[in-house]
Amino acid sequence: MSDRPAKHSLTLHGHRTSVSLEPPFWRAFRQIAEADGKPVNVLAAEIDDARAPDTGLATAIRLHVLAWYQAKAQLGA
């Protein structure tokens, strides 16, 4: 299995875009969306809306995944 980034299509606020993420980050992102009861596109749009203008969407998603798992670790889950 390759850990090279792969492009994934998303729809954010009605506009198509793509994001390149490594397979482990994409799997974790999908798991987080499922755990939060949201479609992937909705979670991606929320992350997109909250990111700093100089932060790319892929980076913002990776940071969201990291923060989500760190929060779970702190709760002992």
Secondary structure, DSSP 8 states (H G I E B T S, - for coil): ---S-EEEEEEETTEEEEEEE-HHHHHHHHHHHHHTT--HHHHHHHHHHHS-TTS-HHHHHHHHHHHHHHHHHHTT-
